[in-house]
Amino acid sequence: MRYKLKYSGQSLIKYIKSNKAQAVFLIAIFLVLIIAIWFKISLSPKDPSNKAAVEFEVKKGETAQELALNLQSKGLIKNDTIFILYAKIKGLDIKIKSGRYYLSPSMTVGEILNKLIDEKNSINDVRVTIPEGSTLKDIANILKDKGLINDTAEFISYAKAQNFKDKYDFLKDFPQDATLEGFLFPDTYFLPKDRGVEFYIDVFLKQFEKIYKTELSGILEEKHPKYSIYQIVTLASIVEKEAKLESERPIIAAVFYNRLEKGMPLQSCATIEFLLDEHKEKLSFDDLKINSPYNTYKNTGLPPGPIGAPGLSSLLATISPANVDYLYFVAKSDGSHIFTKTYADHLNAQEKIESSK
C-alpha cells in the first residue's frame, strides 16, 4: 500500500507538470466550490432550532458594517463579512430601513435582509413613560390613555404579588395579599399593543428585577440586613414623594431612618396624600386625622406598603442614606428643605419660612 501511494503521488505530480493549464483550472474550480459551500453555509441560520424573537434596532445613519457586527454580536448571523457581501450583491445594503425589528437566530441572512428593507416589518410599539412616584392607579391610567388597556380596574386588580410569586424570587416574602404598588419600575418603555394586563405588568416587573439584582441586592444585604426589599421600597417610595432635589434624597432617607430607630412616627405628608382622591397643595388638620395604617402621623413605623414607584435614585438613597442625625425637615418654596435636630429648631425653621412668604 505504501508503494502504491508513493506511485500515485508521483503520477499526480507528473500529470500536473505536463498539464499545467488543466491543473490550474481544476484547482481553481475546487477553490471556487469550497468558497461557494462556505458562502452558502454562512448564509444559513445561526441556530435553526432557536426560533425565539430577538428585538433588534437598526439605528439611523448606521453603516452596513456596523449593522452586520451588531447582528453577529446578537447571535443572529454567522459571519458579518458574508452578510455585507450578500447584501451588496443583492443591492439590499442601500435599502435597509432604520427601526426596531423582531429577528430570530433561525432566520437565514436573506430572510433577515428581506425583513430589514420593509418598514412594515418594524415593531409598531407604543412609547410609554412611567414617571417616578407613579401609583398603580397612575400607571393604569397612562396605559389606558396610550390605548394599551381598556379597563384600569382590571389592571389594578391583577397587580398582586401572588400572581407573579412563582416567577420572581424577590416577591416570595411579600406580605399576604400584597399588591405590586411600588414595584412596577418607572422608566420609558416601548410596548406592543393588545397584549393584556399580565404582559404589561410582567414587563415592568422584569425591569425592577434587573435593577434589584444589579444595583440593590448586594448593598441591601450588607447595610440593611434587618429590612426586606418590601420595606426598603416602601421607605424609598416616601423619599421619592418628599424629595425634590437629588442631593437631598439621602438626607431625607436618613431622617426617616433616625425616626424609625427612635420609635417616632414618620409624619410624612406624602403618605396622607396617598389616601386622598386628589392632590392638595396643603393638607388640612382633618386630613392628618384620617384613620388608616397609611397615616404616618397617627401610626409609628412604616406604612403597610409603598405609596408609589420609586426611581433608582430614591432606591439608592434609601439603601445608602446620609450619615446625619437630623430628625426633622420642612420644605422651602423652592423645593429644598431645612433640616434640624430638635423640635424647637424645627418650629423656628417653620416660622422662618412662613415669615419669608
Number of C-alpha atoms within 10 A of each C-alpha: 6 7 8 9 10 11 12 12 12 12 12 13 12 12 13 14 11 11 11 12 10 12 15 12 11 12 11 12 12 12 12 12 12 12 12 12 12 12 16 11 15 19 20 18 21 21 16 12 11 12 12 11 12 14 12 18 18 20 13 9 8 11 13 20 14 15 18 20 18 17 22 17 13 14 15 23 27 22 20 20 15 19 27 20 14 18 19 13 10 12 10 16 20 12 13 19 18 17 17 18 21 16 20 25 24 20 21 21 24 17 15 21 19 14 18 25 17 14 15 11 15 19 17 15 12 15 11 17 14 20 17 20 23 24 25 23 14 16 23 23 18 19 22 15 12 15 12 20 20 17 13 18 12 14 23 20 11 16 22 18 22 18 13 18 14 10 13 13 10 17 21 14 12 18 13 10 9 15 20 26 24 25 28 26 27 23 15 11 16 12 19 15 14 12 11 14 21 14 13 21 22 16 15 17 19 17 16 21 21 12 15 17 11 10 14 18 15 11 13 20 14 10 11 14 10 10 13 15 21 21 17 19 27 25 25 31 30 28 30 30 23 20 20 15 12 13 12 20 26 23 25 29 26 24 26 26 21 18 19 16 10 12 11 17 17 26 18 18 18 20 26 20 21 17 16 11 7 7 10 9 6 9 13 9 8 7 15 18 12 15 11 14 16 23 27 21 18 15 16 18 17 21 19 15 22 27 28 31 30 30 24 20 16 29 27 20 22 29 25 19 20 16 10 14 16 18 22 23 20 15 16 16 10 8 11 16 20 14 21 19 14 12 12 10 15 18 14 12 21 16 11 12 15 11 8 8 7
